[in-house]
Amino acid sequence: MTQEELFKKLVAHSKEYGFIFPSSEIYDGLSAVYDYGQMGVELKNNIKKYWWDSMVKLNDNIVGIDAAIFMHPRTWEASGHVGAFNDPLIDNKDSKKRYRADVLIEDWLAKQDEKIAKEVEKARKRFGESFDEAMFLETNPRVAETRKKRDQVHERMAKALNDNDFDEIKRIIEDCEIVCPISGTRNWTEVRQFNLMFETKIGSVADGANTIYLRPETAQGIFVNFLNVQKTGRMKIPFGIAQIGKAFRNEIVARQFIFRMREFEQMEMQFFIRPGDEMRWYEHWKAFRMSWHKALGFGENHYRFHDHDKLAHYANAATDIEYEFPFGFKEVEGVHSRTDFDLGNHQKFSGRKIQYFDPETGESYVPYVVETSIGVDRMVLQVLSASYTEEKLEKEDRVVMKFPPALAPVKAAVLPLVKKDGLPELAHEVFDALKFDHVCQYDEKDSIGKRYRRQDAIGTPFCITVDHQSREDRTVTVRHRDTMAQERVTIDELPRLIDEEVSFRKLFRQIVNR
Ligand code: ATP
């Protein structure tokens, strides 16, 4: 199965089992907007809990807030979004399709990397044990030429983006002979700037309504509350403020399912520090966040850091944590050193003093900020793609979502073997003993095999079967999702067993002991 086929299957599976639906589907949907179904919302809530607790509970110097989506319009002037929150767009005149010009070039770069990787693999097979990859990369003329061209284009793109030189971006697209994936032609328009913020009006028109924006990031809600939290929480630098909430961007190209949406959710943490300390904290948060991802057990090789070529207007260092999706390595999270750009500008634009008196140094200053910013929906996509597994069994195939148990939407399914002989009553008793602590399902319909398949498809870690023996000795069978192994345990033991396996404790321990 190709990665593309796998991705299509994942999208279909997500819909079929109530994870993700296209928004307002009965009206044919709304582009790049999605709804979470009954399974999706549980998964998403668990991801949010994993993030929130790892920030606010594991770090005694981080607190949370929940700021409004609407903010005073001056906020977005101060943050630079009114002036600079733009993407370069380009249209293909034949297909009438619109693209992000930088993404077209990035895709071309990724293709060159694939070409090189293929050559390396071929050579590895040819030379066997004695293969020296570094030497091959240096000396093979075809590879050396591809690498040289790739690096030149990469450098030109980074410079053009930094200089906002759109003519040069267009020239790169022409020089690389990039074609529109739909029409296959190179009939491109000029490259233009496009602001990604959604506008709306607040107040009635008669009163003279004001234009406001739907926030394109949650961070500014934290910056404008810096003094409120610092003072009321008696916070001492270094300290952080965490927040989870919706953000909105009028993305030019919205593709790849929930990877790029126009309404999405972010989990952001801004960490306030002394000026000059930023590189130390930048490295700290890079390591902390990477270990948060890796604790989920999706494989060390599926992650990498990707440092930014173009630093955003606010940053002096920035990297992405990328995950290898079925469509390649892509950004899931950003770690940015934002200097005093935001607080400094809010001080300027609001006329309020936004400073911290440091009792240790006896000085007042505008704190520096290192932030970690992750998209909830991209994280959902990461978990879905890492967990989706097709297995061939002796008599049939199964699709099983191998979610880390702490993230699984449903933790346990309680299944009476038959619908009579007092088994449903006992099964309800088991269900009631678990429901205060966990999302569980009770299911008595169809054969036990079919019921197992249904639970596999939504990734339930435990199926608990109540049979005739259960009535005699108050034991049940517990079937483990991944191994399908079954064990017999007493009903009294169940809550402890399940609690141990589905708790976040194991994940947190890995982060703390990294
Ligand atoms: P990209 O380069 O993919 O457009 P970005 O660098 O603009 O993303 P940030 O502004 O750093 O993204 O936002 C932080 C995080 O928010 C991203 O790492 C991503 O997980 C998430 N995010 C950003 N834009 C979207 C979107 N349109 N849909 C879903 N998640 C998003």
Boltz pocket constraint, residues with backbone or C-beta under 6 A from the ligand:
constraints:
  - pocket:
      binder: B
      contacts: [[A, 217], [A, 249], [A, 251], [A, 258], [A, 259], [A, 260], [A, 261], [A, 262], [A, 264], [A, 265], [A, 266], [A, 331], [A, 332], [A, 333], [A, 334], [A, 373], [A, 374], [A, 375], [A, 376], [A, 377], [A, 378]]
      max_distance: 6.0
